[in-house]
């Protein structure tokens, strides 16, 4: 069975439309399932401005269905996957708004640091949203939220979520590896891990400071000694030394 969104039997009259080339403004005809078209006038190839790639973020048959996405849409696909991971995280935690808020803040800092440092943003943000996903199982099994239990229980849950969303095997393996030791850096770490670690550390310090105020000297010492990237330290200074 062909996906109804791509099956021409379900198309309406507006499934064939004209748009203008962004380079020379020549009219270019698109079919709704064309990922890209080349301008007949100047030869510029550009993405279909009306194509909906929403399902491509999570459908494991996306490549067979719509073919290889053009480079300018790869980031869009990763953003859609990130959004769906965030939704799954919120569904999993339910009314545990404390954990939802923590993961969301970590993702926000991870995105800021990751954009500066580089790295694979899909891995970084998936790790950020799911890094503490094992905390409920840790509480159930061990009556504890200790880091070692979160790291044990988190990867299987994260793997199930990412497989459900159709993430690639390489992405799933790396995210689960990060989650499985996110509080305990190894001697050699990937940039993706370092970004997640620094983002999580900023939020953990923020939350600790709200419970029991920390002196400026203590916070500065934590910033100087506890971060793995330059951008992490700079972001921590901006966020914590106000």
Buried (B, 14 or more C-beta within 10 A) or exposed (E): EEBEBBEEEEBEEEEEBEBEBEEEEEEBEBEBBBBBBEBEEEEBEBBBEEBEBBBBBBBEEBEEBBEEBBEEBEEBBBBBBBBBBBEBBBEBBEEEEEBBEBBBBBBBBBBBBBEBBEBBBBBBBBBBBBBBBBBBBBBEEBEEBEBEBBBBBBBBBBBBBBEEBBBEEEBBBBBBBBBBBBBEEEEEBBBBBBBBBBBBBBBBBBEEBEEEEBEEEEBBEBBEEBBBBEBBBBBBBEBBEE
